Amino acid sequence: MVKAWLAGLAAALVLVVGEAPASTFANQDVLIPMDDGISIAATLYMPDGAVPTGGWPALVFLHGLSGNRQQMNALVEGYGFVDKGYAILSFDARGHGESGGLVGIDGPREVADTRAVHAWLAARPDVADAKISAWGISYGGGAIFNSLVAGVPWAAVVTVETWTDLYSALMPQGLVKSGLVAGLAGSIPEAKRDPSLTAVQAAAFAGNTAAVRPWAEARSSVSKLGSVQTPVFMAQGRRDFLFGIDQATTAFKRLRGPKVLYVGLHGHPPSTFPAADTGFFMSQARYWFDCFLRDTTACSRVPAAVAIASEKFNGDVPWTTALPKTTTTTFALPGVTTFARSGKAVRRTAPLRNAIEVFGAPTVQVSTAASGGWSRLVAVLTARTPKGEEIIVSAGGVPTRNGARKVTIRLINQATYIPKGSRLTLTLASSSTAQSISNLLYLDLPMAASAKVRVGTAVLRLPGMRTPATK
């Protein structure tokens, strides 16, 4: 049963945009050699007509984990990027599709590949070498950020539902999101995995932060973003339990060049890509590229700094100049509950007097007394709406050790609209599956048979938008 769950989770975590239809656009498949002897498979689209002085501006599209360039081809053809005066290159990342090599999760080897792809395109006489930009989703977005801070000279970039700090995304507060990590690992064929991935996953599941942190830091851009002046358009998901909104808001605060943050309906589970607002977002991305690559008059169409899409998207999103201001709503959830690994503590609020549009990371502060080798505490926050719908608002967890102490659990940073009259439920347990057998964020990993924990009053703090995006 667990294997079936993980297989389903792995499938859900893979970006699906469909395969490219029979193309009516002129393109060619090429192989780009890397310095270690493997080849990267790519598809190149070139515009019709005479080459302009200096060459065509170019866009490079980078796919998600376990994806391929055919998915990107479907995207560029379906959202109006082809035949718009750009050379376009999509490529299979190392270990993906028709490319050689092994998957190392956007480490130094993949950065070198991205640099080589950029250099190959820049060396073409029909491409403007100073006007090459990139669009990347999830794994591809991480590659863009990592290559930016490594000095790859992108003219402008768009990153979608991705990370800047891989450690905080996968192992926040030192407790691995074990279900998501297992799903990601399961999406990579064993024959395509770099051997280091097995050791890192085992260390993460064992709580060995000393082994995981340097591996993650080598695949993160956050510490170097303050030196980046490249124009960056970030599209993060409102509800993405793999890469929360904070992955982009932290970058937004540090980047020194032109920057835009769009928080939309797309994302990893519980969201999807494409989503209802994908067409709108992609039109904004085209304006971004036009402004910095082709026509400065297009800059008048470039959006202001920040937009938060409504959960009830109606075709447009208002832009503002700053991140939304929030106010905190606090709930005291009294009680004392002692339970073992198979148990849980459940606390509920009264119906909400007003709607809350959560924006940011809720926190749960609770007193605990652990014994017998109890090693973790996971919190899942759900809402039951007046219509009977159950929403998983967020979740998080912390490692614990024997003894009495007060712990603070930061939940995943997201944006969730909770209607007036909803009742919130906080579930505290050893895993997220205690809330629901289908909630695989934090798996029920082994724990000593003697383990138990006592939890007291919990204090829940919800950051909510002062001016809601959803009406």
Order of alpha helices (4+ residues) and beta strands (2+ residues): alpha-beta-beta-beta-alpha-beta-alpha-beta-alpha-beta-alpha-alpha-alpha-alpha-beta-alpha-beta-alpha-beta-beta-beta-beta-beta-beta-beta-beta-beta-beta-beta-beta-beta
